[in-house]
Structures are given as C-alpha cells and as structure tokens.
Amino acid sequence: LRCDSFSPHSLGLTKYRPSSGGTLLHQQSTAIEQLSEECVQALMIAQDTGNELGMSKLRNELLLVGVVTKPERAKSTFTKYGFSERNVRTAVQASLKANGPPNKNKEALPFSNESKLLLDRACSIADHLGSRSAGSEHLTLALMGYNYGKLIDAAPIFPVLKNIQGLSKGFRCFQFCQDLVEAANEQPNQEDLISTIST
C-alpha cells in the first residue's frame, strides 16, 4: 500500500483497537495503515481538493469529495441516490465558503480532529462488517453517520447534503446506509479477495 504523501505519524491518527471480539483488523496499527489502496487514493483527492480551495485542514466535507471520486464498493449506491463528483464538489465548496486562493505549497493538510475520529470510525465499521481493510464504502458510511442498523441521530456531513443538487427526493441517510451495506455485501472487496486467494 503506497501512501506517498501520508505518514501515520505526521497525520497524528489515533491507534485503533478492534471492538470487542473484533479480529480482522490488526490491533495497535494506525487507521491509515488499515485503509484500502483506493481509500488512500480518495484521501489524496480530498487533500488535492483542500489545497485547491485554500483550506488549512482536511475536513470531513473534503473526504466526501474523495470517496465520491474513488467510491470502491459505494459506486452503485452513490449513483442510485444522485451523487456525482460535480454536484458534491460544488456543494462542498459552498458549505466550506472556500473562496480563498489555492495553497501554493500543495503539502499534505493536517487532518481536523473530526476527520481523525471519522477515520477511526470507518475502521470500526469495517471490522464490524467483517472486512480486512477499511474501504471507501466504510468511510462513506462513517460520513453518513452509520449506526449499525439503528436510526441515525446525525450525519457528520449533513450541512453538505442539504446543498447537493440532484439528490434523490426524500433522501435519508439511514436508507442510504442500509442500501450501501447491502450493495457492499454483494460485491467482494478486492483486498479481501486477494487475501483469500493467497491463503
């Protein structure tokens, strides 16, 4: 897994311990090391977007741009509900009120406290759903406030969702998450598949 501009130490990500009984994700490894290759690419796109918008931190809204662009097993669910790279980027820019000049150095933005917690939550969701790595679909579930099949209190990106043009009428985070979990279960995770073949 190549993380090029990312290093767990520089990102300041917390250690993740699997939930009670969790065995698939490595205990004591950092959240960034547990991400699938495509999910890391999603983070890189979020970084690029943040620099283009002149942001000082990598916020949850930017992560949404990344996962919509590199959706992994979330692609069909995003399409079903009307998400696209264009309408999400437009909504994120409006939500962040990002009208400043682009960052000149293009260095990796530090994660906000909220986005660090969100990555840890994505790893927890991946463990709960029996995946060997946390993919873009797990990060998407975390962004949508996935509550393990229970009703969702609040989605971390709810303000952005209100600004996305073209979302399906009556969009609900709970139903989106249910559909995404079902769709992800029907598609083998590439890294899980490789691991199964090699064992």
Secondary structure, 3 states (H helix, E strand, C coil): CCCCCCCHHHHCCCECCCCCCCCCCCCCCEHHHHECHHHHHHHHHHHHHHHHCCCCCECHHHHHHHHHHCCHHHHHHHHHHCCCHHHHHHHHHHHHCCCCCCCCCCCCCCECHHHHHHHHHHHHHHHHCCCCCECHHHHHHHHCCCCCCCCCCCCCCHHHHHHCCCCCCCCCHHHHHHHHHHHHHHCCCHHHHHHHHHC
